[in-house]
Amino acid sequence: MTDATQLTDEYWMQFAYEQAAIAASKQEIPVGAIIVSQNQIIGAGYNAPISLNDPTAHAEVQALRQACANLNNYRLPEDSVLYVTLEPCTMCVGALIHARVSKVVFGATEPKAGSLISARKLFETGYYNHQFDIEAGCLNEQCSKQLSDFFKMRREQKRLQRLQEKSLNDQNHNSNHVK
């Protein structure tokens, strides 16, 4: 490993990006997250709500669960940084507040559900007893492309499925008329 002083946000975000690739390989929305403390990954996770039948199984929550289990504590160390490929939603921001993460670094913004700088801007309300630092746009282009490629592939799969269904319906319709 390189000298700890040389480890950059981009360096750590690559690990979150790899977690997102695992999610994509399992047909989950490709979001990945890691938690770093003292220049070590203490938790990692990827989106898995479909495969786990768990609506809370977002990448951030998965990484929090692993980090907290590794530490045997529901609170994270003061230097903990979450790296995630997509701006966290409201549920994940709440979990990060309760875990006392010190900083969140994310790649792509989420215009519809992002709760830090996009749609909701939760910290602007002033209601929270803990707030963390936010850094947006780390490897933004790479993270955004991973998401857009996934949704493009998914739309193509749905289009092909509709064509197959139409073809089967046409065949059934034609065979009914031949009798």
Backbone as a ProteinNet text record, in pm:
[ID]
protein_1_A
[PRIMARY]
MTDATQLTDEYWMQFAYEQAAIAASKQEIPVGAIIVSQNQIIGAGYNAPISLNDPTAHAEVQALRQACANLNNYRLPEDSVLYVTLEPCTMCVGALIHARVSKVVFGATEPKAGSLISARKLFETGYYNHQFDIEAGCLNEQCSKQLSDFFKMRREQKRLQRLQEKSLNDQNHNSNHVK
[TERTIARY]
85.2	0	89.4	41.6	119.5	119.8	204.6	210.2	71.6	26.3	-109.7	-137.4	-36.2	-59.9	-91.3	-61.1	-85.9	-221.3	-291	-419.6	-523.1	-581.2	-674.9	-817.3	-909.9	-1050.3	-1071.2	-1003	-1016	-967.2	-860.5	-808	-914.5	-975.6	-1075.7	-1203.3	-1241.8	-1365.3	-1356.5	-1236.6	-1221.3	-1273.3	-1254.3	-1304.1	-1457.5	-1516.2	-1662.8	-1714.4	-1643.7	-1680.3	-1678.9	-1580.4	-1573.1	-1691.8	-1734.1	-1852.6	-1975.9	-1985.8	-2099.2	-2100.9	-1983.8	-1976.4	-2030.2	-2007.6	-2063.4	-2216.4	-2270.8	-2416.3	-2470	-2405.6	-2450.1	-2446.4	-2344.2	-2332.5	-2445.7	-2510.9	-2623	-2757.5	-2756.2	-2875.8	-2935.2	-2853.7	-2894.1	-2845.5	-2910.8	-2864.7	-2721.7	-2628	-2487	-2447.7	-2463.5	-2416.6	-2329	-2211.3	-2119.1	-2070.3	-2031.4	-1986.1	-1878.5	-1788.6	-1691.9	-1682.3	-1637	-1611.2	-1464.6	-1396.9	-1253.8	-1230.5	-1145.1	-1100.2	-952.3	-872.3	-727.9	-665.8	-706	-655.1	-674	-784.3	-820	-969.6	-1006	-1148	-1200.8	-1301.2	-1360.8	-1498.1	-1552.1	-1680.9	-1698	-1764.9	-1790.7	-1928	-1991.4	-2121.8	-2164.4	-2262.1	-2320.8	-2471.7	-2543.6	-2689.6	-2732.2	-2826.1	-2875.6	-3020.3	-3105.7	-3244	-3322.7	-3295.1	-3369.2	-3326.3	-3195.6	-3147.1	-3167.2	-3168.3	-3189.5	-3335.1	-3421.1	-3561	-3567.1	-3486.1	-3470.9	-3460.9	-3564.7	-3561.6	-3455.3	-3401.1	-3296.3	-3155.6	-3141.6	-3010.1	-2940.1	-2938.5	-2863.5	-2714.7	-2630.7	-2485.8	-2434.5	-2483.4	-2437	-2472.4	-2593.4	-2638.6	-2559.8	-2534.8	-2456.1	-2314.9	-2254	-2119.9	-2122.9	-2226.9	-2240.6	-2254.3	-2338	-2358.2	-2226.4	-2150.3	-2023.5	-1924.1	-1913.6	-1819.8	-1856.7	-1982	-2025.9	-2006.2	-2029.9	-2005.2	-1855.9	-1772.5	-1627.3	-1577.8	-1639.6	-1597.6	-1668.7	-1773.1	-1858	-1914.2	-1960.1	-2012.6	-2104.6	-2213.8	-2303.6	-2259.2	-2157.2	-2100.6	-1964.8	-1938.3	-1812.2	-1706.6	-1578.7	-1472.4	-1485.1	-1430.2	-1443.9	-1387.6	-1294.2	-1232	-1297.1	-1410.3	-1472.5	-1525.4	-1489.9	-1534.9	-1605.7	-1725	-1798.6	-1772.7	-1734.7	-1720.6	-1832.2	-1914	-2026.8	-2039.7	-2076.3	-2077.7	-2196.5	-2300.5	-2420	-2462	-2507.2	-2553.5	-2656.4	-2637.5	-2728.3	-2871.1	-2963.8	-3106	-3133.2	-3256.4	-3295.7	-3270.5	-3307.2	-3286	-3138.1	-3054.1	-2910.8	-2849.8	-2893.3	-2843.9	-2877.9	-2999.6	-3038.6	-2948	-2918.9	-2830.9	-2690.3	-2642	-2507.8	-2499.6	-2606.9	-2612.5	-2604.9	-2685.8	-2688	-2554.7	-2485.4	-2356.1	-2242.7	-2270	-2173.1	-2054.6	-2083	-1978.8	-1929.5	-1802.3	-1750.5	-1756.5	-1753.2	-1753.6	-1813.4	-1883.7	-1935.2	-1879.4	-1817.3	-1766.3	-1846.3	-1912.7	-1989.9	-1955.7	-1987.2	-1957	-2065.7	-2170.1	-2277.6	-2386.8	-2442.6	-2557.9	-2682.4	-2784.9	-2911	-3022.5	-3058.7	-3154.4	-3291.4	-3335.5	-3469.5	-3470.2	-3371.6	-3374.8	-3255	-3161.2	-3043.2	-3081.8	-3026.2	-3070.2	-2962.5	-2852	-2747.3	-2739	-2726.6	-2713.9	-2814.5	-2885.9	-2975.3	-3119.7	-3198	-3343	-3382.7	-3322.1	-3372.4	-3286.7	-3156.3	-3066.5	-3102.1	-3101.1	-3149	-3077.4	-2949.5	-2876.2	-2913.9	-2978	-3021.5	-3136.8	-3201.3	-3314	-3269.7	-3146.3	-3096.5	-3151	-3217.8	-3282.1	-3191	-3073.3	-2994.4	-2888.1	-2873.9	-2776.2	-2634.8	-2622.2	-2491.2	-2495.2	-2393.9	-2379.8	-2239.7	-2225.4	-2094.2	-2055.7	-1927	-1877.8	-1920.9	-1938.1	-1983.9	-1889.2	-1850.1	-1774	-1840.4	-1885.4	-1957.5	-1869.3	-1896.5	-1835.3	-1706.1	-1668	-1545.3	-1566.5	-1487	-1502.5	-1644	-1700	-1837.9	-1861.9	-1774.4	-1795.7	-1799.4	-1706.7	-1698.5	-1821.7	-1860.5	-1976.2	-2105.8	-2120.5	-2240.3	-2251.2	-2138.8	-2139.1	-2177.9	-2129	-2163.1	-2314.5	-2375.2	-2520.4	-2595.7	-2555.8	-2628.9	-2612.9	-2495.5	-2477.1	-2568	-2581.4	-2667.5	-2813.4	-2862	-3001.8	-3025.1	-2925.6	-2936.1	-2949.3	-2867.4	-2873.7	-3009.4	-3057.1	-3185.8	-3300.6	-3297.9	-3402	-3397.6	-3277	-3263.1	-3316.6	-3289.8	-3343.7	-3496.1	-3555	-3701.3	-3757.6	-3689	-3733.6	-3732.3	-3625	-3615.3	-3720.7	-3748.3	-3851.3	-3988.3	-4018.7	-4146.4	-4157	-4046.9	-4047.3	-4071.8	-4009.6	-4031.3	-4176.4	-4231.4	-4371.2	-4464.9	-4437	-4520	-4511.1	-4391.8	-4372.7	-4449.6	-4443.5	-4519	-4669.1	-4715.4	-4858.4	-4903	-4817.8	-4850.2	-4857.6	-4762.8	-4763.2	-4888.1	-4924.9	-5045.6	-5170.1	-5173.8	-5288.9	-5300	-5188.5	-5189.2	-5225.7	-5176.7	-5208.6	-5355	-5418.1	-5560.9	-5645.9	-5601.1	-5676.4	-5660.9	-5554.6	-5527.8	-5618.6	-5660.5	-5741.4	-5868.8
-117.8	0	123.7	229.5	352.6	420.7	518.8	598.4	656.5	647.6	689.8	834.5	919.2	1060.2	1078.9	978	989.1	932	869.7	809.8	919.9	924.5	1030.5	979.2	1072.2	1033.2	946.5	979.7	901	758.2	743.9	610.6	526.9	582.7	508.3	487.3	585.7	572.8	455.6	421.5	305.8	178.3	166.1	48.2	48.2	165.2	175.3	141.9	188.8	161	9.7	-60.2	-205.3	-273.7	-220.7	-275.2	-256	-140.6	-114	-212.3	-249.3	-347	-482.7	-518	-643.3	-636.3	-521.4	-504.7	-522.3	-457.7	-467	-611.4	-686.4	-826.3	-911.7	-863.9	-935.6	-873.2	-789.4	-722	-624.1	-574.4	-470.7	-336.8	-229	-96.4	-79	-42.3	-40.7	77.8	57.2	153.1	75.6	130.1	66.9	165.7	114.3	201	130.6	210.9	162.5	265.5	220.7	310.7	294.1	407.1	409	477.4	415.4	474	439.5	535.5	515.8	450.4	499	451.9	302.5	249.1	110	101.7	10.9	-14.3	-96.2	-41.3	-113.2	-170.2	-129.1	-180.3	-156.9	-249.4	-236.7	-295.3	-243.5	-296.3	-249.3	-317.1	-280.6	-297.3	-234.1	-243.1	-388.9	-428.4	-566.4	-578.1	-476.2	-490.8	-598.9	-620.5	-721.4	-861.2	-885.7	-1020.4	-1056.7	-958.8	-987.5	-969.3	-926.4	-896.2	-802.4	-697.4	-605.3	-463.2	-383.2	-247.3	-158.6	-200.4	-120.4	-162.3	-257.8	-311	-223.9	-93.2	-1.7	-18.8	21.4	5.7	69.3	189.3	259.2	181.3	129.2	54.1	-76.2	-141.4	-264.8	-237.3	-127.8	-91.5	-56.3	15.5	48.3	-78.1	-169.6	-294.3	-369.3	-377.9	-449.4	-377	-245.1	-168.2	-179.4	-163.5	-170.4	-310.3	-412.7	-549.8	-571	-519.4	-533.5	-461.6	-348	-268	-309.2	-390	-427.8	-302.4	-208.9	-82.3	-22.4	37.9	100.2	241.1	292.2	422.8	402.2	482.9	474.3	563.2	533.1	620.6	761.9	859.8	1000.4	1031.9	953	981.5	905.2	842.1	756	835.1	787.8	849.5	743.2	776.7	689.7	736.5	643.4	668.3	590.3	659.3	594	650.6	565.3	604.9	692.8	696.9	776.4	851.3	972.3	1053.9	977.2	972.2	896	949.9	856.6	889.5	928.5	963.1	1004.7	895.3	772.2	662.6	648.1	651.5	632.6	749.6	871.2	986.6	970	925.7	902	800.3	691.3	588.1	642.6	723.2	780.8	879	952.1	1043.1	962.6	858.1	777.5	707.2	668.5	601.5	700.5	828.9	936.4	936.7	908.9	920.2	1065.5	1087.1	1224.2	1292.9	1212.7	1271.1	1172.4	1226.2	1145.6	1203.2	1116	1151.3	1068.1	1135.8	1058.3	1098.9	1008	1029.2	1106.2	1037.1	1095.9	1155.8	1265.8	1322.3	1243.4	1251	1180.6	1284.8	1339.2	1450.5	1420.6	1294.7	1261.9	1226.8	1150.7	1101.8	1144.3	1215.8	1259.2	1351.2	1324.2	1398.3	1485.1	1504.3	1591.2	1724.3	1719.9	1845.1	1857.4	1750.8	1752.5	1780.9	1676.5	1692.4	1745.5	1693.2	1725.5	1818.5	1813.7	1901.4	1900.2	1782.6	1763.8	1849.4	1872.6	1947.8	2095.7	2144.1	2283.8	2309.6	2202.7	2219.8	2258.5	2219.9	2250.1	2159.3	2051.4	1963.4	1856.2	1836.7	1719.4	1752.4	1662.4	1683.8	1646	1578	1543.9	1572.8	1639.4	1659.1	1616.8	1575.6	1533.6	1620.4	1622.9	1694.7	1620.3	1694.8	1637.8	1681.1	1585.2	1616.2	1544.4	1620.9	1565.3	1562.7	1466.1	1464.1	1387.3	1311	1230.7	1117.9	1115.1	1018.7	1023.3	1143.6	1163.3	1101.4	1128.6	1080.1	927.1	863.6	717.3	657.6	715.1	664.2	685.3	801.9	831.6	738.3	712.8	623.8	481.7	436.5	302.3	289.6	391.4	390.2	400.3	493.6	510.5	387.6	325.3	202.3	91.1	81.4	-20.3	0.6	124.4	149.5	136.8	170.6	151.4	2.5	-79.8	-224.7	-278.4	-229.5	-276.9	-239.2	-117.6	-77.8	-166.8	-200.5	-287.8	-427.1	-478	-609.1	-607.3	-500.3	-490	-480.7	-407.3	-394.9	-531.2	-606.1	-739.5	-834	-821.8	-904.6	-873.6	-744.7	-707.7	-763.3	-757.6	-812.7	-963.3	-1033.7	-1178.4	-1208.4	-1133.8	-1154.5	-1126.7	-1021	-988.2	-1099.3	-1150	-1257.3	-1383.1	-1416.7	-1532.2	-1510.5	-1390.8	-1359.3	-1368.7	-1317.7	-1325.9	-1470.9	-1552.9	-1695.1	-1764.4	-1735.9	-1795.8	-1749.6	-1622.3	-1567.6	-1634.5	-1647.5	-1710.2	-1857.8	-1929.2	-2072.9	-2094.3	-2000.1	-2011.7	-1994.1	-1912.5	-1889.1	-2000.2	-2075.1	-2182.3	-2301.1	-2325.3	-2443.7	-2448.3
0	0	0	-57.4	-62	74.2	88.7	211.4	238.4	363.5	400.4	362.5	363.5	330.6	182.9	100.2	-43	-85	7	-27.7	-46.3	-163.9	-198.5	-197.4	-204.3	-216.8	-340.7	-449.3	-572.1	-550.7	-474.6	-443.4	-373.9	-270.1	-193.3	-273.8	-354.5	-432.5	-529.8	-575.6	-664.6	-598.2	-466.5	-395.4	-391.6	-371.7	-375.4	-514.9	-616	-755.3	-782	-727.4	-743.1	-675	-560.9	-493.9	-582.1	-646.9	-736.3	-853.3	-901.7	-1011.5	-966.1	-840.4	-787.9	-790.8	-747.5	-750.3	-892.8	-988.6	-1128.1	-1177.4	-1137.2	-1181	-1125.1	-1019.7	-958.5	-997.2	-1101.9	-1152.3	-1051.5	-960.6	-865.6	-920.4	-883.3	-924.3	-873.5	-961.8	-925.1	-836	-707.3	-608.1	-511.9	-484.5	-392.1	-288.6	-172.3	-63.5	18.2	72.3	170	281.8	398	510	547	558.8	587.2	721.3	802.2	928.1	944.2	981.1	998.5	875.1	759.2	630.8	607.8	662.2	637.9	610.3	521.5	495.9	612.4	681	794.5	759.5	646.1	601.6	452.5	387	243.7	214.2	110.3	73	-63.9	-117.2	-246	-235.1	-327.2	-328	-340	-254	-259.1	-213.4	-231.3	-184.4	-257.3	-384.7	-460.7	-417.7	-419	-387.8	-241.3	-151.6	-9.2	34.3	-58.7	-24	96.8	90.4	202.4	148.5	165.9	112.8	177	290.1	355.2	313.2	224.8	187.6	82.7	107	20.6	50.4	-41.8	-28.3	100.7	131.5	252	378.3	383.9	501.2	512.4	399.9	401.7	455.3	409.7	457.3	606.3	649.5	791.9	876	831.3	905.9	922.7	814.6	822.3	913.2	899.4	982.1	1129.9	1160.8	1300.8	1359	1278.6	1324.8	1348.7	1258.6	1275	1399.9	1432	1547.6	1676.2	1660.4	1773.5	1843.5	1760.9	1811.8	1705.8	1747.8	1650.8	1612.3	1678.3	1643.8	1577.4	1477.7	1405.1	1470.8	1447.4	1497.7	1439.4	1509.5	1470.1	1332.5	1283.7	1154	1038.2	1060.7	959.4	840.7	722.1	597.2	514.9	468.3	377.5	235	150	6.7	-60.7	-140.4	-206.5	-347.5	-440.9	-581.3	-619.2	-536.1	-564.3	-438.4	-455	-342.6	-259	-127.7	-40.9	-37.5	-15.3	0.7	146.3	175.9	310.3	413.6	382.9	477.3	511.6	409.4	431.2	507.6	478.6	553.9	701.4	731.5	870.4	937.9	869.4	925.9	947.2	853.6	865.9	982.3	1005.4	1120.8	1249.9	1261.4	1383.2	1408.3	1302	1316.1	1344.5	1326.1	1351.4	1254	1125.9	1024.7	1022.4	994.5	996.9	860.4	753.3	619.3	520.9	421.2	310.6	181.3	104.1	-27.8	-127.1	-220.8	-318.9	-460.8	-553.8	-694.9	-766.2	-806.8	-887.6	-798.2	-842	-771.5	-809.6	-724.4	-748.3	-746	-863	-867.8	-807.3	-810.4	-759.9	-611.8	-565.9	-428	-344.5	-402.1	-328.1	-213.8	-96.8	21.7	84.7	15.1	69.8	-4.2	-137.6	-212.5	-326.4	-356.1	-472.8	-434.8	-420	-402	-264.1	-158.4	-24.4	59.2	49.5	126.3	274.7	332.7	470.3	574.1	555.2	657.8	660.3	556.6	555.8	652.4	700.5	792.4	932.6	969.7	1102.8	1212	1177.5	1274.5	1333.8	1280.4	1316.8	1421	1520.7	1626.7	1582.2	1470.2	1414.1	1265.1	1217.4	1073.8	1034.1	910.7	860.8	742.4	713.5	596.8	470.7	363.6	236.9	126.2	44.8	-75.5	-192.1	-288.2	-402.8	-526.9	-613.8	-746	-758.8	-659.8	-668.1	-769.4	-874.1	-984.4	-1042.3	-1044.9	-1091.7	-1228.4	-1323.3	-1459.6	-1463.9	-1395.5	-1391.7	-1322.5	-1210.3	-1135.7	-1213.9	-1274	-1353.7	-1473.2	-1538.7	-1655	-1614.7	-1500.8	-1453.5	-1435.7	-1376.7	-1356.6	-1488.5	-1575.1	-1701.8	-1791.6	-1791.7	-1870.2	-1818.4	-1686.7	-1627.8	-1669.9	-1658.9	-1694.4	-1844.9	-1924.5	-2069.2	-2101	-2035.6	-2054.4	-2009	-1896.8	-1844.2	-1938.5	-1994.5	-2090.6	-2214.3	-2260.6	-2377.2	-2345.8	-2226.7	-2187.2	-2188.3	-2137.2	-2134.9	-2276.1	-2363.5	-2501.4	-2569.4	-2549.4	-2609.3	-2552.5	-2423.9	-2361.5	-2421.4	-2442.6	-2503.8	-2645.5	-2721	-2857.3	-2855.8	-2761.9	-2751	-2716.1	-2621.6	-2581.8	-2698.9	-2772.9	-2889	-2993	-3016.1	-3112.7	-3070.1	-2940.9	-2890.9	-2904.1	-2873.8	-2887.5	-3033.2	-3123.9	-3266.3	-3313.1	-3264.8	-3302.7	-3249.5	-3125.6	-3066.9	-3141.4	-3175.2	-3248.1	-3385.3	-3454.7	-3587.6	-3580.7	-3479	-3469.7	-3435.8	-3363.8	-3332.9	-3458.3	-3552.6	-3673.9	-3775.3	-3767.3	-3864.3	-3839.9	-3720.8	-3686.2	-3758.3
[MASK]
+++++++++++++++++++++++++++++++++++++++++++++++++++++++++++++++++++++++++++++++++++++++++++++++++++++++++++++++++++++++++++++++++++++++++++++++++++++++++++++++++++++++++++++++++++

